Amino acid sequence: MILYLTLLLAFALGQESPKYRVNAQFVKVPVTVLDENGRSILGLEREDFQLLDEGQERTIENFVLDKSPVHVVFLLDVSGSIEEELQEIKHAVLRFAQAFGKEDRLAVIAFADEIHLLQDWTNKPKDLRKSLKKLKRGYRTALYDALFMTANEKLSKVIGKKVIILLTDGLDNESAASYESVKDELISSNTVLYIVSRTRLIREKIQNSSRVKFLDSILKNVLDESKSFVDLYFEGKEAAMTYLAEVNGGRTLFPPSLPALGEAYIQIARELKTQYLLTFLPPEHSETEFRHIEVLCRKEVGKIYHRQIYHAR
């Protein structure tokens, strides 16, 4: 009988949802609002937004156009990069730096199978130019390790607005860190991730390889799949990278050519200087460790990017 009651008690306790005490500090929600042509929409007011926390409307306590200083890490995937591409990367980063002021800080980290800090925090274009001369082509790719290390170590002590701009094709074949651990670290550290994806630049080259053509023939003849192996593979990678960026208020850009890399970086620079910042008070307790946010605009817009999840701690 005692054993029976013990089992019942253990079962009952096991069914209880864990309770998380939420830090009473304001939750910051960066919001980027774009029109149908991808241009930032300015002039919006607090009343134009509605903020939902797990489906429940919260009062927007503070609302500003966020022009505060920003710490930006250029995280550059140089695995498999060709010389022409390295030159475009250097040019794009330097164009981006011109859009920022003396109060902002920039750093450069390059990675392939190893991760290298090329330039620590600086606001001087000449420092960036000098560091970018150190870019060298790599081979294997520790993408998730580089992301986790940047958020957990490089940006962990930074107070205020912090951003990673990642240039990558989304492939990873060397990391110890996982996709989920990177996502959780970005959320917990309140780091915004923008991704400049190289997938559209390399897809055609890969599609024309003899090995891929062989795999395509198997997909079509054996599995009756209309899409190519490369399309299926990169669609999965692009979807994963897009979610990783958007979950914390960033987004992914897909430049169609090497010369378009620079414009992608300039677009990110514009958005970082035209973001809105909303804050709200979370509930005192939460049944989930991570809580979901939705931001709606009462005016007609093209697209809204915003922080989607926060850590209830």
C-alpha positions, 0 to 999 in steps of 0.5 A: 500500500505504501509503495502504491501511494509512493508511486501515485505521488511520484506520478502526480509530481511528475505531471506538474509543469516546472515553474520558472521565476522570471527576472523582473527586468524589462524584456527588450524587443528590437523591431525592424519594419520594412515596406514591400521594397525592403526599405525601412519604414520610419515615423511609426509610434508606440500606438502602431504596435501590438506586442503579445507574450505567449499570446497575451497582450503586454503593455509596451512600456518604452518605445524608441527609434534605437540609435544607440551604439552598437558592437558588431562582429563580422564573422566570416566563413572562409572555407572554400573561398576563392581569391575573387570572393575574398576581395569582395568580402573585404570591400563589403566589410569596409563599405559597411564600416563607413556607415557607423560612427565613433561610438560604435565598435567593430571586430572581425573573426574568420573561421574555417576549421579553426577560428581566428580573431583578426581584429578586436574592437575598433572604430577605425577603418584603417584597423579593419583594412589591415586585419582583412589583409590576413584573410586566407582560404580555409577548407573544413567548416566549424560554423556552429563552433564559431557562432557559439564562441562569438556569442558566448565569449566575444560578446558576453561582456558587452553591454547594450546592442550587440550584433553578429553579421555572419557570411556563410553558405550554411554548411558545417562539417567540423563543429562540436557545438550543435544548432540548438546550442547556438540558438539557445546561446543567441537567445540567452545572450540577447545577440542579434544575428544577421546572415549574408548567405553564399548559397545562391553564389555557389549553387550553380557551380555545385549543380554542374558537378558530375557527382551531383548530376549522378545523385540527381539521376537517382532522385528522379529515376528511383525516388521520383523526386522532381527537385534536384539534390542541390535544391533540396539540400540548400532549401534545408540549409537556408530554412535553418539559417533563416530561422536562426537569424529571425528568432532573435530579431535579425534576418538572412539576405541572399545576394545573387552575385559577388558584387551584390555582397556589398549592397547586402552589408549596406542594407544591414547597416541601414536597418541597424540604424533604423530599428525600433526598440520596444520593452515590456515587463514579463510575468513573474512566473513562467511554466516554460523556460523560453517564452514566445513573442509576437509583434504586430503593426496596425499599419500596412507594412511589408515585413516585420522582423523582431525578437521572437523568443526570450529566456524566462530566467 
